[in-house]
Amino acid sequence: MKALIFELRLVLHSRLALGAVALLLVLSALSVWSGLQASSAQRDALARVAASHQAEVRALAGKHANAADAGQVAYDTPHLTTNPPSPLAFAAFGQRDVQPFALRVRLLGLHSQLYESEAINPELAMAGRFDFAFLLVYLAPLFVIALMHDLVTGERESGRLRLLASLPAQAAVLWRRRFALRYALLWLALLLPLAAGVAVAGAGVAALGQLGLVVSLYLLFWFGLAAWVAGRAGTSAGSAAILLACLVGLSMVAPTALDAAIARGVPVSKGVELALAQRQEVHQGWDLPKPVTFEKFFRTHPEWQDTPPVTGRFHWKWYYAMHQAGDQAVAPQVAQYRASLLAREDWTARAGLLLAPVNVQVLMHRLAATDLRAQLAYQERIAGFHTQLRRFFYPYFFHERSFGKADFARMPTYAAAGAQGDLPAAPLGALALLALAAALLGLRQLKKLG
């Protein structure tokens, strides 16, 4: 214990080490605070949108109070869907900065409403967000480098390394103790603010344990790599340069190259193209004979084919059948689009099995339910709600019922489901293997110095 306290005093007497630990603690707290503020801002925005939406629906209910035309009501009435942030969203904001977390849908074609919202300002998306995941992946390794780059070379340059080498048993223990002490200091600097953020967000102890496991393994990977380089480098400057090159290569160059390769190998059309294709189908429907439109509609809705045909110029059931037929026409393109997005996500996860920085981002975003899969799950919930709306309104159209104030109260409402993250076993196992391998190599290299 005395030896550990002595080593701690040595570390804290170093201005570089003390400053690095203190700065990491401050940045960690700032990243957690920034994430909590962003999550709170989205929840406040959802509350304002919900209040405004309810006022609009009440006004429409008053306007269509008595024996209204159901088709006109369905056309005028928007329905709010929301995707509130998960308790852990503050730690890794992911797709929530660039994808809608609230969407109002009507009974019109679904795909044109889902995908026209994907147009975003690339300048706003480019900056990203300073959340805990960003700090962990890109900045935490810099602090590892600051504490570890001169672990061995500092002793060599001061002339103490030969003395340590003459005491092999004590030297091996000393290197392990210094390794563990520096690891513990940075681990605490990262985990203490994160634990406070989890408590404020109400995410629970289990969520903190999962996040802590990811943080611990990633930090261990960089400490192992830094120990291996420190044990082989000739000078402190050379050790720092090698580690910085590793950081740039593993967290920037390799992921960028892989992303470009995945984008080339798995092309994905833009969502707005699906919206335009659906609208084009609807526009063409105005020029088609009504029986042709209904024939397309009855393929998936045979329960309505025995209702009276439309003989006039316009009928709401023909109008909404035309929109549904437009959705059905682009359904194969939508399925291919979603499959391509998921294929890219899968290839990114596979790349993360070998690249720890990519792997950590995959794990953090999955835990926080802010990845692509969470966004697609939100779209699936919207599609399910849109189906509920159609089942509710179709009897009014096809049986020509009037729509009164009581029917407004019976309209389906979207139930916002709290996003639930998970910790996939394969990426976690790969990260654990990389971390343990790096740590073993690093400690073995340090042991050779004894």
Secondary structure, DSSP 8 states (H G I E B T S, - for coil): -HHHHHHHHHHHH-HHHHHHHHHHHHHHHHHHHHHHHHHHHHHHHHHHHHHHHHHHHHHHHHHT-SSEEHHHHHHH--EEEE----TTTTT--GGGGTS-SEEEE-SS-HHHHHHGGG---HHHHHH----HHHIIIIIHHHHHHHHHTTTTHHHHHHT-HHHHHTSHHHHHHHHHHHHHHHHHHHHHHHHHHHHHHHHHHT--HHHHHHHHHHHHHHHHHHHHHHHHHHHH-SSHHHHHHHHHHHHHIIIIIHHHHHHHHHHHHS----HHHHHHHHHHHHHHHTTS-HHHHHHHHHTT-GGGTTS----SS--HHHHHHHHHHHHHHHHHHHHHHHHHHHHHHHHHHHHHTT-HHHHHHHHHHHHTT-SHHHHHHHHHHHHHHHHHHHHHHHHHHHTT-EE-HHHHHHS-------------HHHHHHHHHHHHHHHHHHHHHHHHH-
